[in-house]
Amino acid sequence: MSSRRARRRRRSAAQRGQASVEVIALAPLVLVVATAIVVALQAQRAGEAAGVAAHAAGIARIAGRDPVAAARGAVPALPPERLRIRVTGSRVTVRVRAAGPRVLVGRFDAERTVDVRRAEEGR
């Protein structure tokens, strides 16, 4: 009976070792998936912020107010260095840099443009 117990113990130790190897082997995959999720969320947040800011700037432009101030006011939690607003004639372009390491999120910066005209211009 002692030989059976010894075999069971060896199998149990081998199984624990195998489980440890599997966990270590899966760790990089889990890290890559988690990073991809975070990057996707940051890209989505940048796009949403750009859309909100561009919409606010367009409404302000139509109303004759400052579109830059309106865009900044629409996304107050966004650091100013991540927000660029360009007004050219009736066009307002808002660019938002995605948060995170530039090497990962740089290509996920969002840009939204609105082309607005006052009611008098359209007549």
N, CA, C and O atoms as a GROMACS GRO file, in nm:
protein
  492
    1MET      N    1   0.080  -0.119   0.000
    1MET     CA    2   0.000   0.000   0.000
    1MET      C    3   0.085   0.126   0.000
    1MET      O    4   0.045   0.228  -0.055
    2SER      N    5   0.198   0.117   0.060
    2SER     CA    6   0.283   0.236   0.066
    2SER      C    7   0.330   0.275  -0.074
    2SER      O    8   0.352   0.393  -0.100
    3SER      N    9   0.348   0.176  -0.164
    3SER     CA   10   0.390   0.210  -0.300
    3SER      C   11   0.277   0.283  -0.374
    3SER      O   12   0.305   0.369  -0.457
    4ARG      N   13   0.151   0.249  -0.345
    4ARG     CA   14   0.038   0.320  -0.406
    4ARG      C   15   0.035   0.465  -0.358
    4ARG      O   16   0.013   0.556  -0.438
    5ARG      N   17   0.055   0.484  -0.231
    5ARG     CA   18   0.055   0.620  -0.176
    5ARG      C   19   0.169   0.702  -0.235
    5ARG      O   20   0.152   0.820  -0.267
    6ALA      N   21   0.283   0.641  -0.250
    6ALA     CA   22   0.398   0.710  -0.306
    6ALA      C   23   0.370   0.751  -0.450
    6ALA      O   24   0.405   0.862  -0.491
    7ARG      N   25   0.307   0.661  -0.530
    7ARG     CA   26   0.274   0.693  -0.668
    7ARG      C   27   0.172   0.807  -0.675
    7ARG      O   28   0.183   0.896  -0.760
    8ARG      N   29   0.074   0.804  -0.586
    8ARG     CA   30  -0.026   0.911  -0.582
    8ARG      C   31   0.039   1.045  -0.550
    8ARG      O   32   0.006   1.148  -0.610
    9ARG      N   33   0.130   1.043  -0.457
    9ARG     CA   34   0.199   1.166  -0.418
    9ARG      C   35   0.283   1.220  -0.535
    9ARG      O   36   0.286   1.340  -0.561
   10ARG      N   37   0.350   1.129  -0.605
   10ARG     CA   38   0.431   1.173  -0.719
   10ARG      C   39   0.343   1.232  -0.829
   10ARG      O   40   0.375   1.335  -0.888
   11ARG      N   41   0.230   1.164  -0.856
   11ARG     CA   42   0.137   1.215  -0.957
   11ARG      C   43   0.082   1.352  -0.916
   11ARG      O   44   0.073   1.442  -0.998
   12SER      N   45   0.047   1.366  -0.791
   12SER     CA   46  -0.007   1.492  -0.740
   12SER      C   47   0.096   1.605  -0.754
   12SER      O   48   0.062   1.716  -0.794
   13ALA      N   49   0.220   1.577  -0.720
   13ALA     CA   50   0.326   1.677  -0.732
   13ALA      C   51   0.350   1.711  -0.879
   13ALA      O   52   0.372   1.827  -0.912
   14ALA      N   53   0.344   1.612  -0.966
   14ALA     CA   54   0.364   1.635  -1.108
   14ALA      C   55   0.250   1.720  -1.165
   14ALA      O   56   0.274   1.808  -1.248
   15GLN      N   57   0.128   1.694  -1.121
   15GLN     CA   58   0.013   1.773  -1.167
   15GLN      C   59   0.023   1.917  -1.120
   15GLN      O   60  -0.010   2.009  -1.196
   16ARG      N   61   0.068   1.938  -0.998
   16ARG     CA   62   0.085   2.076  -0.948
   16ARG      C   63   0.192   2.147  -1.030
   16ARG      O   64   0.177   2.265  -1.062
   17GLY      N   65   0.297   2.078  -1.062
   17GLY     CA   66   0.404   2.137  -1.144
   17GLY      C   67   0.353   2.172  -1.282
   17GLY      O   68   0.386   2.278  -1.337
   18GLN      N   69   0.273   2.084  -1.340
   18GLN     CA   70   0.215   2.108  -1.472
   18GLN      C   71   0.124   2.230  -1.469
   18GLN      O   72   0.127   2.311  -1.561
   19ALA      N   73   0.043   2.244  -1.365
   19ALA     CA   74  -0.046   2.359  -1.352
   19ALA      C   75   0.034   2.489  -1.342
   19ALA      O   76  -0.004   2.590  -1.401
   20SER      N   77   0.143   2.486  -1.270
   20SER     CA   78   0.228   2.605  -1.257
   20SER      C   79   0.286   2.644  -1.393
   20SER      O   80   0.290   2.762  -1.427
   21VAL      N   81   0.330   2.547  -1.469
   21VAL     CA   82   0.385   2.573  -1.602
   21VAL      C   83   0.277   2.633  -1.692
   21VAL      O   84   0.306   2.726  -1.767
   22GLU      N   85   0.156   2.583  -1.686
   22GLU     CA   86   0.046   2.634  -1.768
   22GLU      C   87   0.012   2.777  -1.731
   22GLU      O   88  -0.012   2.860  -1.819
   23VAL      N   89   0.010   2.807  -1.604
   23VAL     CA   90  -0.019   2.944  -1.560
   23VAL      C   91   0.088   3.040  -1.609
   23VAL      O   92   0.057   3.148  -1.659
   24ILE      N   93   0.213   3.001  -1.596
   24ILE     CA   94   0.323   3.085  -1.642
   24ILE      C   95   0.319   3.102  -1.793
   24ILE      O   96   0.349   3.210  -1.844
   25ALA      N   97   0.282   2.999  -1.865
   25ALA     CA   98   0.276   3.007  -2.011
   25ALA      C   99   0.161   3.097  -2.057
   25ALA      O  100   0.172   3.161  -2.161
   26LEU      N  101   0.052   3.103  -1.982
   26LEU     CA  102  -0.063   3.184  -2.021
   26LEU      C  103  -0.050   3.330  -1.978
   26LEU      O  104  -0.124   3.415  -2.029
   27ALA      N  105   0.040   3.362  -1.888
   27ALA     CA  106   0.053   3.498  -1.836
   27ALA      C  107   0.077   3.601  -1.947
   27ALA      O  108   0.012   3.706  -1.945
   28PRO      N  109   0.167   3.577  -2.044
   28PRO     CA  110   0.184   3.676  -2.151
   28PRO      C  111   0.057   3.697  -2.234
   28PRO      O  112   0.028   3.810  -2.275
   29LEU      N  113  -0.016   3.591  -2.259
   29LEU     CA  114  -0.139   3.603  -2.335
   29LEU      C  115  -0.241   3.688  -2.259
   29LEU      O  116  -0.307   3.773  -2.319
   30VAL      N  117  -0.253   3.666  -2.130
   30VAL     CA  118  -0.345   3.744  -2.048
   30VAL      C  119  -0.303   3.891  -2.050
   30VAL      O  120  -0.388   3.979  -2.058
   31LEU      N  121  -0.174   3.918  -2.042
   31LEU     CA  122  -0.123   4.054  -2.046
   31LEU      C  123  -0.154   4.122  -2.179
   31LEU      O  124  -0.194   4.238  -2.182
   32VAL      N  125  -0.138   4.052  -2.288
   32VAL     CA  126  -0.167   4.107  -2.421
   32VAL      C  127  -0.316   4.138  -2.434
   32VAL      O  128  -0.353   4.244  -2.484
   33VAL      N  129  -0.401   4.047  -2.391
   33VAL     CA  130  -0.546   4.069  -2.400
   33VAL      C  131  -0.587   4.187  -2.313
   33VAL      O  132  -0.667   4.271  -2.356
   34ALA      N  133  -0.535   4.195  -2.192
   34ALA     CA  134  -0.569   4.307  -2.102
   34ALA      C  135  -0.523   4.440  -2.162
   34ALA      O  136  -0.595   4.539  -2.155
   35THR      N  137  -0.405   4.442  -2.220
   35THR     CA  138  -0.354   4.564  -2.283
   35THR      C  139  -0.442   4.604  -2.401
   35THR      O  140  -0.472   4.722  -2.419
   36ALA      N  141  -0.483   4.508  -2.481
   36ALA     CA  142  -0.570   4.537  -2.596
   36ALA      C  143  -0.703   4.595  -2.550
   36ALA      O  144  -0.756   4.686  -2.614
   37ILE      N  145  -0.756   4.544  -2.443
   37ILE     CA  146  -0.883   4.597  -2.391
   37ILE      C  147  -0.866   4.741  -2.344
   37ILE      O  148  -0.950   4.826  -2.374
   38VAL      N  149  -0.760   4.769  -2.273
   38VAL     CA  150  -0.735   4.905  -2.224
   38VAL      C  151  -0.715   5.001  -2.341
   38VAL      O  152  -0.768   5.112  -2.339
   39VAL      N  153  -0.641   4.961  -2.442
   39VAL     CA  154  -0.618   5.047  -2.559
   39VAL      C  155  -0.750   5.073  -2.631
   39VAL      O  156  -0.776   5.186  -2.672
   40ALA      N  157  -0.833   4.971  -2.646
   40ALA     CA  158  -0.963   4.988  -2.712
   40ALA      C  159  -1.052   5.085  -2.633
   40ALA      O  160  -1.121   5.168  -2.692
   41LEU      N  161  -1.049   5.075  -2.502
   41LEU     CA  162  -1.129   5.166  -2.420
   41LEU      C  163  -1.078   5.310  -2.432
   41LEU      O  164  -1.158   5.403  -2.439
   42GLN      N  165  -0.947   5.328  -2.434
   42GLN     CA  166  -0.891   5.463  -2.448
   42GLN      C  167  -0.924   5.521  -2.586
   42GLN      O  168  -0.952   5.641  -2.597
   43ALA      N  169  -0.921   5.439  -2.688
   43ALA     CA  170  -0.956   5.486  -2.822
   43ALA      C  171  -1.103   5.527  -2.827
   43ALA      O  172  -1.137   5.629  -2.888
   44GLN      N  173  -1.188   5.450  -2.765
   44GLN     CA  174  -1.331   5.482  -2.761
   44GLN      C  175  -1.354   5.612  -2.685
   44GLN      O  176  -1.434   5.695  -2.728
   45ARG      N  177  -1.286   5.630  -2.574
   45ARG     CA  178  -1.301   5.752  -2.494
   45ARG      C  179  -1.254   5.875  -2.572
   45ARG      O  180  -1.318   5.980  -2.566
   46ALA      N  181  -1.144   5.862  -2.646
   46ALA     CA  182  -1.095   5.974  -2.727
   46ALA      C  183  -1.196   6.010  -2.835
   46ALA      O  184  -1.222   6.128  -2.858
   47GLY      N  185  -1.252   5.910  -2.900
   47GLY     CA  186  -1.352   5.935  -3.004
   47GLY      C  187  -1.476   6.002  -2.950
   47GLY      O  188  -1.531   6.094  -3.011
   48GLU      N  189  -1.520   5.957  -2.835
   48GLU     CA  190  -1.638   6.016  -2.773
   48GLU      C  191  -1.611   6.161  -2.732
   48GLU      O  192  -1.695   6.248  -2.756
   49ALA      N  193  -1.496   6.186  -2.672
   49ALA     CA  194  -1.462   6.322  -2.630
   49ALA      C  195  -1.452   6.415  -2.751
   49ALA      O  196  -1.499   6.529  -2.745
   50ALA      N  197  -1.392   6.368  -2.859
   50ALA     CA  198  -1.380   6.450  -2.980
   50ALA      C  199  -1.518   6.482  -3.037
   50ALA      O  200  -1.543   6.595  -3.081
   51GLY      N  201  -1.606   6.385  -3.036
   51GLY     CA  202  -1.741   6.408  -3.087
   51GLY      C  203  -1.819   6.508  -3.004
   51GLY      O  204  -1.886   6.595  -3.058
   52VAL      N  205  -1.809   6.496  -2.873
   52VAL     CA  206  -1.879   6.588  -2.783
   52VAL      C  207  -1.824   6.729  -2.799
   52VAL      O  208  -1.900   6.826  -2.808
   53ALA      N  209  -1.692   6.741  -2.802
   53ALA     CA  210  -1.630   6.873  -2.815
   53ALA      C  211  -1.663   6.937  -2.950
   53ALA      O  212  -1.691   7.057  -2.956
   54ALA      N  213  -1.660   6.860  -3.058
   54ALA     CA  214  -1.691   6.913  -3.190
   54ALA      C  215  -1.837   6.957  -3.198
   54ALA      O  216  -1.868   7.060  -3.257
   55HIS      N  217  -1.925   6.880  -3.139
   55HIS     CA  218  -2.067   6.915  -3.137
   55HIS      C  219  -2.088   7.047  -3.064
   55HIS      O  220  -2.158   7.136  -3.112
   56ALA      N  221  -2.027   7.059  -2.946
   56ALA     CA  222  -2.040   7.183  -2.867
   56ALA      C  223  -1.981   7.302  -2.943
   56ALA      O  224  -2.037   7.411  -2.942
   57ALA      N  225  -1.867   7.281  -3.009
   57ALA     CA  226  -1.805   7.389  -3.086
   57ALA      C  227  -1.894   7.430  -3.202
   57ALA      O  228  -1.906   7.549  -3.232
   58GLY      N  229  -1.955   7.334  -3.268
   58GLY     CA  230  -2.045   7.366  -3.379
   58GLY      C  231  -2.165   7.446  -3.335
   58GLY      O  232  -2.204   7.542  -3.401
   59ILE      N  233  -2.225   7.407  -3.224
   59ILE     CA  234  -2.340   7.480  -3.171
   59ILE      C  235  -2.299   7.622  -3.133
   59ILE      O  236  -2.372   7.717  -3.161
   60ALA      N  237  -2.183   7.636  -3.069
   60ALA     CA  238  -2.135   7.768  -3.031
   60ALA      C  239  -2.110   7.854  -3.155
   60ALA      O  240  -2.141   7.973  -3.155
   61ARG      N  241  -2.055   7.795  -3.257
   61ARG     CA  242  -2.026   7.869  -3.382
   61ARG      C  243  -2.155   7.919  -3.444
   61ARG      O  244  -2.161   8.033  -3.491
   62ILE      N  245  -2.257   7.836  -3.446
   62ILE     CA  246  -2.387   7.876  -3.500
   62ILE      C  247  -2.446   7.991  -3.419
   62ILE      O  248  -2.506   8.083  -3.474
   63ALA      N  249  -2.429   7.984  -3.286
   63ALA     CA  250  -2.485   8.086  -3.197
   63ALA      C  251  -2.400   8.213  -3.191
   63ALA      O  252  -2.437   8.309  -3.124
   64GLY      N  253  -2.286   8.213  -3.260
   64GLY     CA  254  -2.200   8.331  -3.261
   64GLY      C  255  -2.109   8.341  -3.140
   64GLY      O  256  -2.054   8.447  -3.112
   65ARG      N  257  -2.094   8.231  -3.067
   65ARG     CA  258  -2.004   8.230  -2.951
   65ARG      C  259  -1.870   8.169  -2.991
   65ARG      O  260  -1.851   8.125  -3.104
   66ASP      N  261  -1.778   8.169  -2.895
   66ASP     CA  262  -1.643   8.117  -2.918
   66ASP      C  263  -1.645   7.963  -2.924
   66ASP      O  264  -1.673   7.898  -2.823
   67PRO      N  265  -1.617   7.904  -3.041
   67PRO     CA  266  -1.621   7.758  -3.051
   67PRO      C  267  -1.509   7.689  -2.973
   67PRO      O  268  -1.527   7.577  -2.926
   68VAL      N  269  -1.394   7.754  -2.960
   68VAL     CA  270  -1.282   7.694  -2.886
   68VAL      C  271  -1.317   7.680  -2.740
   68VAL      O  272  -1.296   7.576  -2.679
   69ALA      N  273  -1.372   7.789  -2.682
   69ALA     CA  274  -1.412   7.784  -2.540
   69ALA      C  275  -1.522   7.680  -2.519
   69ALA      O  276  -1.523   7.610  -2.418
   70ALA      N  277  -1.615   7.671  -2.613
   70ALA     CA  278  -1.724   7.574  -2.601
   70ALA      C  279  -1.672   7.431  -2.606
   70ALA      O  280  -1.716   7.344  -2.530
   71ALA      N  281  -1.576   7.406  -2.696
   71ALA     CA  282  -1.520   7.272  -2.707
   71ALA      C  283  -1.446   7.234  -2.579
   71ALA      O  284  -1.461   7.123  -2.528
   72ARG      N  285  -1.365   7.327  -2.528
   72ARG     CA  286  -1.293   7.300  -2.403
   72ARG      C  287  -1.389   7.280  -2.287
   72ARG      O  288  -1.367   7.194  -2.202
   73GLY      N  289  -1.494   7.359  -2.283
   73GLY     CA  290  -1.594   7.347  -2.176
   73GLY      C  291  -1.674   7.218  -2.183
   73GLY      O  292  -1.725   7.172  -2.081
   74ALA      N  293  -1.684   7.159  -2.302
   74ALA     CA  294  -1.761   7.036  -2.318
   74ALA      C  295  -1.689   6.914  -2.262
   74ALA      O  296  -1.752   6.814  -2.227
   75VAL      N  297  -1.556   6.923  -2.253
   75VAL     CA  298  -1.476   6.811  -2.201
   75VAL      C  299  -1.379   6.863  -2.094
   75VAL      O  300  -1.258   6.861  -2.114
   76PRO      N  301  -1.433   6.909  -1.981
   76PRO     CA  302  -1.348   6.974  -1.881
   76PRO      C  303  -1.246   6.880  -1.816
   76PRO      O  304  -1.142   6.926  -1.768
   77ALA      N  305  -1.273   6.752  -1.813
   77ALA     CA  306  -1.180   6.658  -1.749
   77ALA      C  307  -1.061   6.624  -1.839
   77ALA      O  308  -0.964   6.563  -1.794
   78LEU      N  309  -1.068   6.663  -1.963
   78LEU     CA  310  -0.962   6.632  -2.058
   78LEU      C  311  -0.848   6.733  -2.044
   78LEU      O  312  -0.872   6.853  -2.053
   79PRO      N  313  -0.726   6.686  -2.021
   79PRO     CA  314  -0.613   6.779  -2.010
   79PRO      C  315  -0.597   6.862  -2.139
   79PRO      O  316  -0.609   6.807  -2.248
   80PRO      N  317  -0.570   6.990  -2.127
   80PRO     CA  318  -0.561   7.077  -2.245
   80PRO      C  319  -0.459   7.030  -2.349
   80PRO      O  320  -0.478   7.053  -2.468
   81GLU      N  321  -0.352   6.966  -2.305
   81GLU     CA  322  -0.250   6.922  -2.402
   81GLU      C  323  -0.297   6.806  -2.489
   81GLU      O  324  -0.233   6.773  -2.589
   82ARG      N  325  -0.408   6.743  -2.452
   82ARG     CA  326  -0.461   6.633  -2.534
   82ARG      C  327  -0.571   6.678  -2.629
   82ARG      O  328  -0.623   6.598  -2.707
   83LEU      N  329  -0.607   6.808  -2.624
   83LEU     CA  330  -0.718   6.861  -2.704
   83LEU      C  331  -0.667   6.970  -2.798
   83LEU      O  332  -0.605   7.067  -2.754
   84ARG      N  333  -0.694   6.954  -2.926
   84ARG     CA  334  -0.659   7.056  -3.025
   84ARG      C  335  -0.785   7.095  -3.101
   84ARG      O  336  -0.861   7.009  -3.146
   85ILE      N  337  -0.806   7.223  -3.113
   85ILE     CA  338  -0.924   7.274  -3.182
   85ILE      C  339  -0.877   7.369  -3.291
   85ILE      O  340  -0.798   7.460  -3.265
   86ARG      N  341  -0.927   7.348  -3.412
   86ARG     CA  342  -0.890   7.434  -3.525
   86ARG      C  343  -1.019   7.486  -3.588
   86ARG      O  344  -1.108   7.408  -3.625
   87VAL      N  345  -1.028   7.617  -3.600
   87VAL     CA  346  -1.144   7.680  -3.662
   87VAL      C  347  -1.098   7.743  -3.792
   87VAL      O  348  -1.011   7.830  -3.793
   88THR      N  349  -1.157   7.698  -3.903
   88THR     CA  350  -1.123   7.750  -4.034
   88THR      C  351  -1.253   7.783  -4.106
   88THR      O  352  -1.323   7.694  -4.154
   89GLY      N  353  -1.285   7.911  -4.111
   89GLY     CA  354  -1.411   7.951  -4.174
   89GLY      C  355  -1.529   7.892  -4.100
   89GLY      O  356  -1.547   7.916  -3.980
   90SER      N  357  -1.609   7.814  -4.172
   90SER     CA  358  -1.726   7.752  -4.109
   90SER      C  359  -1.698   7.611  -4.057
   90SER      O  360  -1.788   7.542  -4.010
   91ARG      N  361  -1.574   7.571  -4.067
   91ARG     CA  362  -1.536   7.436  -4.026
   91ARG      C  363  -1.462   7.438  -3.892
   91ARG      O  364  -1.371   7.518  -3.871
   92VAL      N  365  -1.503   7.348  -3.802
   92VAL     CA  366  -1.437   7.332  -3.672
   92VAL      C  367  -1.388   7.188  -3.664
   92VAL      O  368  -1.466   7.094  -3.679
   93THR      N  369  -1.260   7.172  -3.640
   93THR     CA  370  -1.200   7.039  -3.628
   93THR      C  371  -1.144   7.023  -3.487
   93THR      O  372  -1.069   7.107  -3.438
   94VAL      N  373  -1.183   6.913  -3.424
   94VAL     CA  374  -1.137   6.882  -3.288
   94VAL      C  375  -1.058   6.752  -3.294
   94VAL      O  376  -1.104   6.652  -3.350
   95ARG      N  377  -0.939   6.756  -3.237
   95ARG     CA  378  -0.855   6.636  -3.231
   95ARG      C  379  -0.825   6.606  -3.085
   95ARG      O  380  -0.782   6.694  -3.010
   96VAL      N  381  -0.847   6.481  -3.045
   96VAL     CA  382  -0.822   6.437  -2.908
   96VAL      C  383  -0.719   6.324  -2.912
   96VAL      O  384  -0.738   6.224  -2.982
   97ARG      N  385  -0.612   6.343  -2.837
   97ARG     CA  386  -0.511   6.237  -2.826
   97ARG      C  387  -0.560   6.134  -2.725
   97ARG      O  388  -0.604   6.169  -2.616
   98ALA      N  389  -0.553   6.009  -2.761
   98ALA     CA  390  -0.591   5.901  -2.671
   98ALA      C  391  -0.492   5.897  -2.555
   98ALA      O  392  -0.373   5.925  -2.571
   99ALA      N  393  -0.542   5.861  -2.438
   99ALA     CA  394  -0.457   5.853  -2.319
   99ALA      C  395  -0.378   5.723  -2.320
   99ALA      O  396  -0.428   5.619  -2.364
  100GLY      N  397  -0.256   5.730  -2.272
  100GLY     CA  398  -0.174   5.610  -2.260
  100GLY      C  399  -0.041   5.628  -2.330
  100GLY      O  400  -0.013   5.734  -2.387
  101PRO      N  401   0.040   5.524  -2.326
  101PRO     CA  402   0.170   5.531  -2.394
  101PRO      C  403   0.152   5.553  -2.544
  101PRO      O  404   0.078   5.479  -2.609
  102ARG      N  405   0.218   5.654  -2.599
  102ARG     CA  406   0.200   5.690  -2.740
  102ARG      C  407   0.228   5.573  -2.834
  102ARG      O  408   0.165   5.561  -2.938
  103VAL      N  409   0.321   5.488  -2.797
  103VAL     CA  410   0.355   5.375  -2.884
  103VAL      C  411   0.235   5.281  -2.899
  103VAL      O  412   0.221   5.214  -3.001
  104LEU      N  413   0.150   5.274  -2.798
  104LEU     CA  414   0.033   5.186  -2.803
  104LEU      C  415  -0.092   5.255  -2.855
  104LEU      O  416  -0.167   5.196  -2.933
  105VAL      N  417  -0.115   5.380  -2.815
  105VAL     CA  418  -0.242   5.445  -2.847
  105VAL      C  419  -0.229   5.556  -2.951
  105VAL      O  420  -0.330   5.617  -2.988
  106GLY      N  421  -0.110   5.584  -2.998
  106GLY     CA  422  -0.089   5.695  -3.091
  106GLY      C  423  -0.176   5.692  -3.214
  106GLY      O  424  -0.223   5.796  -3.259
  107ARG      N  425  -0.198   5.578  -3.269
  107ARG     CA  426  -0.278   5.571  -3.393
  107ARG      C  427  -0.428   5.569  -3.365
  107ARG      O  428  -0.508   5.561  -3.459
  108PHE      N  429  -0.466   5.577  -3.238
  108PHE     CA  430  -0.608   5.578  -3.202
  108PHE      C  431  -0.656   5.716  -3.161
  108PHE      O  432  -0.763   5.730  -3.102
  109ASP      N  433  -0.576   5.820  -3.191
  109ASP     CA  434  -0.622   5.956  -3.167
  109ASP      C  435  -0.748   5.978  -3.251
  109ASP      O  436  -0.763   5.920  -3.358
  110ALA      N  437  -0.837   6.062  -3.200
  110ALA     CA  438  -0.965   6.082  -3.268
  110ALA      C  439  -0.975   6.224  -3.321
  110ALA      O  440  -0.930   6.320  -3.257
  111GLU      N  441  -1.033   6.237  -3.437
  111GLU     CA  442  -1.055   6.368  -3.495
  111GLU      C  443  -1.197   6.375  -3.548
  111GLU      O  444  -1.243   6.285  -3.618
  112ARG      N  445  -1.267   6.483  -3.512
  112ARG     CA  446  -1.404   6.504  -3.558
  112ARG      C  447  -1.413   6.645  -3.615
  112ARG      O  448  -1.357   6.739  -3.559
  113THR      N  449  -1.482   6.658  -3.725
  113THR     CA  450  -1.498   6.786  -3.791
  113THR      C  451  -1.645   6.815  -3.811
  113THR      O  452  -1.722   6.728  -3.850
  114VAL      N  453  -1.683   6.939  -3.783
  114VAL     CA  454  -1.819   6.985  -3.812
  114VAL      C  455  -1.809   7.105  -3.904
  114VAL      O  456  -1.721   7.189  -3.889
  115ASP      N  457  -1.899   7.110  -3.999
  115ASP     CA  458  -1.904   7.222  -4.092
  115ASP      C  459  -2.036   7.295  -4.065
  115ASP      O  460  -2.144   7.242  -4.092
  116VAL      N  461  -2.025   7.416  -4.011
  116VAL     CA  462  -2.144   7.489  -3.971
  116VAL      C  463  -2.154   7.620  -4.047
  116VAL      O  464  -2.054   7.681  -4.085
  117ARG      N  465  -2.278   7.661  -4.069
  117ARG     CA  466  -2.305   7.790  -4.132
  117ARG      C  467  -2.416   7.855  -4.053
  117ARG      O  468  -2.511   7.789  -4.009
  118ARG      N  469  -2.404   7.982  -4.035
  118ARG     CA  470  -2.512   8.056  -3.970
  118ARG      C  471  -2.633   8.057  -4.061
  118ARG      O  472  -2.621   8.041  -4.183
  119ALA      N  473  -2.750   8.076  -4.002
  119ALA     CA  474  -2.872   8.074  -4.080
  119ALA      C  475  -2.870   8.179  -4.190
  119ALA      O  476  -2.924   8.155  -4.298
  120GLU      N  477  -2.808   8.297  -4.165
  120GLU     CA  478  -2.802   8.401  -4.267
  120GLU      C  479  -2.720   8.359  -4.388
  120GLU      O  480  -2.751   8.397  -4.501
  121GLU      N  481  -2.614   8.280  -4.365
  121GLU     CA  482  -2.526   8.238  -4.473
  121GLU      C  483  -2.596   8.141  -4.567
  121GLU      O  484  -2.564   8.138  -4.686
  122GLY      N  485  -2.688   8.064  -4.516
  122GLY     CA  486  -2.754   7.962  -4.596
  122GLY      C  487  -2.861   8.017  -4.688
  122GLY      O  488  -2.907   7.945  -4.777
  123ARG      N  489  -2.902   8.142  -4.669
  123ARG     CA  490  -3.012   8.199  -4.749
  123ARG      C  491  -2.966   8.254  -4.880
  123ARG      O  492  -3.048   8.305  -4.957
   0.00000   0.00000   0.00000
